[in-house]
Amino acid sequence: MTGLGIMMIAIVALAVGYFGYARWLEKTWGIDPNRPTPAVEKNDGKDFSPASRWTVFAHQFTSITGAGPVTGPIIAAMFGWAPALLWMIVGGIFFGAVQDFTALYASVKNGGKSVGMIIESYVGRTGRQLFLLFCWLFTLLVIAAFCDMVANTFNGFAKDGSQIMPNAAAASISLLYMFVAVGFGLYLKYCKPSSGVQLGVGIVLMVVMVTAGIYFPVYADAVTWRYVVFAYLFAASVMPMWLLKQPRDYLSMFLLIGMIIAAVIGVCIQNPTLNMPAFAGFTVKGLDLFPILFVTIACGAVSGFHSLVSSGTSSKMISSEKDMRLVGYGSMCVEVVLGVVSLIVVCAAASNGVLPSGTPFQTFSGSVAAFLTEIFGVPHQIAACILTMCVSALALTSVDAVARIGRMSLQELFMPEPGKEKTAVQKLFTNTVFSTCLTLLAGYALCIAGYMSVWLAAVRFCQPAALGFGAHGVGGVPEVHRAQGLDALRSHDHHVCRDDDRTCSGGDPHHRCLDGRYVCLDDSWFAVRGGRCAHCAGSFGCVPLRAQTEGCGAHRQTRLSFAVQTPSDGVLHSLFI
């Protein structure tokens, strides 16, 4: 099957889901357009702020569409394109979109309460507190990972000190977005333009900002950009929704939707052939289709994070209940389109059933940039700048929502029971500025300390019983053999590293293996020393391995308990256990 055929199947299925199934859900649940929404009833000019349906859609879509719809399907393509496609369509229509719609509906019908506050009625206060604590801890992990990803994307300098223009241009565009969004928000609030005028002004501002950013790039290192990103998160968390978050999401939507449209047009015109099998098998490279498929394609099919956005921020912006289907269900459908496009792009770029090298974002960005150059005549350098900005926008528009949700989760955690006065501690932790600072400081500490250590600890805590030490290895666990005085680390790509020469005997000669105590995964395994990969200089997030040795003599061998694969964009790719 060709890429165009797959695209048409997905679009038709999603259209049937939105106009058929979602409309049936809407009628079954009961939508009252005349009933005042929490955004209208509790309008405080801060968290509760009614907005137009397309503004709320822009917020929902840009907040939920992070790295998942691009990375997930591309990773899952190793099992063939059919399983990934089926899970995105079926999961998106009947699970993911329904979940988002349900969370939004429940919050709007319950006074704009978050999911954590709603569940108190069903599982009690202790259950609510535990859920809110989990939500807050989860936001810290997302803040740390996405901020690190954005900072590395904005890094304007290569390892040799040379300038990277696309990164610097993307950083400049993002800075303009932060400041222009405030002006655009003031314009919307006090001038109250029609939807058509708002759309026209938004497109013009987007074009101006992109153009200015490309011609006036800002060069700074990743450390500097990390400070800038956290400063922006503070502003996005404490400032009124209408002043910064709403207008920035609205302006960012044009970039993300434009990227999706460009990719769809490219697929329609070129109609690429998929160079991957429809189904590669239930086990590939030691990994089982179930449950890996559902773990990798999370955001493109169903994600619990979406419910936090739906009930945490979007529900407080809905001005009419009739907008909920577009916002809750429709935004997820568009995200699935992005996932399907990503799947088509990577399968078209594959060769003889082998996925292309590089991170998923590199593959996707390169292909879409090629579409812009070949079809629309956009210069390659400019196309690279635009796609780099789109990649950073996927993360930045999600993490600013997460930072606000983290602040509100912490405040809700310390809210007293109904009818009781706040204690001094509760007053402190429910203060907007204090709760924001605490959330961001914890997220920054985790970012600096290494957020991947959380995954490492989770594996150590949750998976010890699942680890085995048989004769032939377990799943994707690599093996370390001791034979003839040489320690050899063998990966799933069959690269062998020996302690005596500390070079790879197979594959890329630039892959260096130093001591076998740490690994850093890109397309191959890399042994590193001191937690810093000699190949990537730590940009992939090296994590330690545990090993258990058994046997004696020539039969002596060591099994590595686990490893974590992390690409340069800071997103967890796979968990090998």
N, C-alpha and C positions, 0 to 999 in steps of 0.2 A: 504493500500500500504506500501511496505517496503522502508527502506532508500536507498537501492541499486536502486530500481525502480525509485525513485524520482531523484537520482543522474544521472542516465542515461538519463532521460527525459531532465534535465537541460543541460547536456553536449551536447547532440545532438542538442537541440534548439539553444544553443549558437554557436555551430560549423556552423549550417546553417546560422545564423545571420552574423557571421564573414566572411565565404567564399562565401556567396550568397548576402545578403542584403548590407553588407559593401562594397563589391567589386562593386556592382551596383552603390552605392553612389559615389565611387571613380571614376568610368567611367563617371558618369553623371556630376560631378563637374569639372572634368578635372585635371589630375595629370601629371605634366611634370617633369620626372626625370632629364632632362638636364638643367632645370632652376635653377640657383644658389639660394639657400635659404638664408634668412637673417643671419643665423648663419655663413654662408660662406662669404657673402658679407660684413657683419659688424663685423667680428671676432675681438673682442677687448681683448680677453684673460680674460675677466671678466664675464659680463652677457651673451654676445654672444660668444658661444664656441661650435663649431660643435663636435659631438660625434657619435659613432657607434649606429646603430639602437637598439641594445640590451641594451646599456648604457642609451639611452634616455627612452626606455621602462621601465628599472629598476627605473629611476627617476620618471616617470609618475606614475607607479604602486605603488611604496612605498610612494609617496606623497599623492595620493588620497585615499589610503587604510588606513584610520584611524580606529577609534572605531566603526563607523557606521555599516559596514558589519557584525559585530559580535553582537552588542547590538540591532540593529534595528529588524532583523528577530526574535530574541529570545523574544523580547517584543511583537511583533506582533503575535507570536504563540498562544497567549491567545484567538485569534479569530479562531484558527484552522490553520493547516499547508497549506491548499489549497489557501486561499487568499494571504498569504505571498509569497508562491511559484509563483503564477500567476503574482503578481505584480513585483517580482524580474525578472522573465523571460521576460515578456512583456515590463515592464518598462526599464529593462536593455538593451534589444535589440533595441527597437524602440524609446526610449527617452534618457536614460542615456548615452549609448555608442555613439549615434548620436550627442548628445550635446557636448561630449568631442571631438569627431572627428571634428565637425563643428567649435568649438572654436579654435582648433589647426589649421585647414585648413585656417580659416579666418585670423588668426594672421600671419601664414607663407606667405599668399598671400598679406598681407598688411605690409610687412617690419618688422615683429616681434612685431607689436604693441599689447598692451594688449587690452582686451575687452573694458576697460574704455576709451582708446584713440580711438578705432575704432568707438564707438557709437557717437562720436562728429560729424561725417559726417551725422548722421541721426537725432539726437536730439539736436544738437548745443553744444556750449561750456558750458553753464550752466548745461545742462544734464550730460555732461562729468564730470564736477567738483563735482556734487552731487553724481554721481556713484562712483567716486574715493574716496570721503570722506566716503561713506558707506563702500567701500572695506577696507579702512584703519581701520575704527572702528570695522569692522567685524574681521579683523586679530588680533586686540587687545584682543577680547573676546576669540578667539581660542588659542592665545598664553597663556593667563592667565589660561584657563581651562586645556589645554594639559600639560603645564609645571607643574601645580599642580598635575596632574595625574601621570606624570613621576616621580616627586620627591617623591610622596607617594609610588609608585611602587619600587623605589630604597631604600626606608627607610629600613635600616638593623636592626631596633630594634622594638620589640613589646612594648605594653603599660607597661608591667611589667619589661622591660629592657632586656629581653632575645633576643638573636640574631636570625635573620631570614635569613638563609643561601641562599635560592633561590633569594631573593631580592638583597642581597649583591653580589651574583654571577652575576646577570643580570646587576647590576651597573658596576661591573668590566669589563664585556664583552663590555658594551657600551663605557666605557672609552677607551678601546683598539681600538674599531671601530673608534673613533674620531681621534686618533693619527696614526693608521695604514693606514687609508684612505688617509692621506696626502702623506705618502710614496708610496702608491699604485698609487695615482694620478701622482706623479713625474715619477714613472716607466712607466705608460701608455703614458705620454707626450713625454718623451725623448727616451724610448726604442721602442715604437710603436710595441708592440707584435701583432701577429695575433689573431683573435677572439678565436681560439681554445686554444692558450697559455694563453690568458687573462682569459678565463673561468677556466682553470686548476689552475692558480695561485690564482684566486679569491676563489675557493672552498677550496684550501689548507689553505689560510689565514683565512677563516671563521672557519674551523675546529680547527686551532691553537688557535684562539682568544677565541672560546667557551671553549675549553679545559683549557686554561690558566685562564680564568675568573672563571670557576668552582673550580679550585684548589687554586686560590688566590683571594678570595672574598674581597671586600672593604666595610667595615662597616661604615656608616655615617647616620645621621638623615635626615629627609625630608628637613629641613631648609638649611643644607649644600648642598644637592643635588639640591635644587632650584637655589642656586647661580651658581653651576656648569653648570646647564642646560642653564641659561641665558647667561653665558659666552660663551658656545658653540654656542648659537644662534647668538651672535654678530660675532663670527668668521665665521659661515656659511653664514651670510648676507653680509659681506664685502670681504671675500676672493674670488678669482676667482672660477667659477663653476668647472673647471677642476681639481682644487687642493683639494677640500674638498667635496663639495656636490655631484658631479657626482660619484666619487669613493666610497663614503660612501653609496649612494643609491644602487650602483651596488653590493657591498658586503652585504648590508642588504637584497637585493632581495633573496639571497640564503636561508636565514633564513625563510622569509615569504613564499616563494614558497615551501620550505621544509615542513613548517607547514601545508600548504594546501594539499600537496601531502600525507603527513602522515595521515591527516584526511580523505582524499578520499580513501586511501588504507584501512584504518580502517573500513570505511563504506562498502567498497566492500567485505572485508573478513568477517566481522561480520554480515553484512546485518541486521542491527537492526530493530526491529519493532517500529513503531511510536505509542507511547502511548498517543497521542492527537487526538481528532476528526479532520476530514478533515475540517469541518466548525462548529464552536461553536455558531454561531448566529451573527446578525448584531449589537447587543448590549451585551457587556460583562462587568460586574462590573460597570455598569453605563456609560461605554465608548462606543461610536458609532464607527462602522467599518470605516465609512466615516466621517471625513477625517483622523482619527487617524492612519489608515494603512499607508497612504502616508506620514504622519509626522514622524512616527517611522522608517519606512524603507525608508530612504532618500538616504544615501550614497550607499546602496546596489542596488538602482534602478536609481535614478537621483539626482544629487546634483549640485547646482550652484557653489559650491566651486571648483569643477573639472574644470570648465571653466577658473577660475582664474589661476590654475596650468597650464592648456593647453596653454593659451595665455601669461601667465606671465613668465614662465621659460622654459617649454618644447619646445615651438616654437623657442626659441633662441638657441636650441641645435640640431635641426633637420638638418642633413647634406644632405639629399635627400628627395624630396617630396614623393617618393615611400615608405618611412618609416612611413608616417603619419597614415596609416590604422592600422598597428601593435601597434603604440604608443597610438593613440587616441581611437580607437575602441577596440583593443585587450586587453589593460590594464583593461578597464571596464568589459569586459567579464570575465577575471580572478577574478576580485573583486566580480562579481555575483556568481561565483563558491564558493568563501569563504562564501558569505551570505547563499547560499543553504546548504552548509556543516554545518554552524552554526545552521540553522533551523532543520536539521536532528538530530544533536547532542542533542539539547535541547528537541526535541520531543521524542527521544529515552530515555532520562534521566527522562522524566515525569512519573508520576505514576497515573493511572486511570484518565487521563485528567487533572491532576494538575501539573503545572510546578514546577521544583525543586527550592528549596530555594537558596539564594545567588545571587550575581550579575551575569549578563550574561557572563562576562569574567571569573568568577570563574567556572561557569558551563562548558563553552567551553574549558577552559584550563585544567580543571580536566579530561574531557572526552578524549581530545587529548593526554594528558599525560598518561592516562590509555591505549590508543592505542599503544603508544611508548613502554610501559612496557610489555603489554600482547603479542603484535605481534612481536616487534623487540627486546625484551629483555632488553631494556634500564632501568637501575635502576630508581626507582621512584624519588629519590632525584635529579638525573641528569635530568630526564624528566621534573620535576617541574622547574628547573633552565632554561632549554631551552625554555619552554613555557612562563615563566615570561619574559625572554628576548624578545621573539616574541611579547608579549603584549606591552612591552615598546617601541619596534621598530615601531609598528603600529602608536604610538603617536609621537615618536621623529622624524621619517622620514617625517611626515606630518607637524609638527610644525616648523622645520627648513625651509621648503619650504614656509610656511605661513609667517615666519619672513622676509624672503627675498621679498616676494610679498608685505608685508606691507611697507617695506622700499621703494620699487619701486613705490607703489601707492602714498605714500607721496611725493616722488620726482615728479611724473607725475602731482600731484595736483597743484604743484607750478611752473610747466613749463610755460614759457611765450607763448603768441601767436606767430605764425610763423612770422619771420621777426623782432621781437622786442627783445631788449636787456634785460638781466636779471637785476632786481633790486637787491639791497643789501639783502633784505629779501628772494627773490627767490634764490639767490646764496647760502644763508645759508641753506635753506630747501631742496635744490637739492644736497647738499653735501652728499656724501655717508655715511660718518662716523656720521655726525650730524643727518641725517634722521634715521639711524639705532639706534642710542642711544635714540632718542626721542621715537621711536616706542617701543623699548624694555623697556624703563623706564615707559611708559604708561601701557604696558602690565604687568610689574611687580607690579605697583601700583594697578592695577585691580585684580591681583592674590592675593595680600595681603589684599586688602579691601574686597574681596569676589565677585567673578565674577557672582555668582548666583543672586546677587542683581540686575543685569542687566535684567535677566529674570523676576524677581519680578516687577521691574519698568515697563517692557514691558506689563506685565499682567495688572497692575494698569492703564496704559495709554490706552491700546488698548481694554480691555475687560469690562469696567464698565457697558456698556449697555447689555452685554450678561449675566450678573449675575442676577439671580432671587432669590426670597425668597418665595417659595411656601410651601405647607404643607408637601411635601414629598421629598424635596431636589432637586437638579439639577445635573444631570450627576454623576460625581464622587465626588461632593462636600460632605464632611462629615458634620455631624450635631452635634451641641452642645445643649443639652437639660438641662433645669433647672427644677428639680423636687425634692420635699421634701428636699430642701436645699442642694442638691448635684449636682455639675456640672459633666456631663458625656460626654466624647468625644468618639464617636462611629466611627470607621473606616469601610472601605469596607471589611475588614477582620474580622469584628465583635469583635474587642478588645474594651473593655469599661474601661475607666480610670476615677477614681473618685478623687476629691480633698481631701476627708477626709482621705483615706488610701494611696493615691498616688501610687497605684499599679494596674496592669492590672488584671481585673477579668476574662479575657479569654486569652488563648494562652500562650506564653512563659513567665514564671515568671520573667525572667531577663529583660523584657521590663518594663521600668520605666516611669511613667507619672508624671511630676512634677507640671506644672501649666496650661497646655493647650494653652499657648500663642505661642509656636513655635512647628513645626513638623519637623521630620527628617525621611525620608522614606527609608526603605530597603525592606523587604517583608511585613512589617506591618507599622502602623503609630506609631510614638513615640512623645509624648509631651515632650518638653524640657524647661529648664529655662535659661534665659540669652543668648539665641542663641547657646547653646552648649549642645548637646544631651548627656544624662547620659549614654546611651547605646554605642554610637559610638565615643564619645569624640570629636565631631565636624568633623569627617572624612567624613561624608556624606553631609556636607554643609547645615546646618539648616537654614531655612528661616522663616520670620514672616508671620503670617496669619492676615487678616483683618476679623472682625466679625461685624455683624449687628444684634441687638437684637430687637425682636418685641413681641407683646402679653403681657399678664399679668397673674399673679397667676400661676395656674398649667399649663396654656397653654403658658407660657413664654418660648421662645426658641431663640437660636442664630445660625445663619447660617455663616459658614466660607466661605469667598468669593473665595478663591483659595488656592492652595498648589502646591508646586513644588517637584517632586520626583528626587532625585539625588543619584546615587550609589557611592560606595567608589572610583571607577575609575574616578570620576569627570565628567562623561558624563551625560547630561540631558536625563533622561529616559522618563518621561511623564509629561504632563501638565494637571492638574485637574482643570477645571473651571466649 
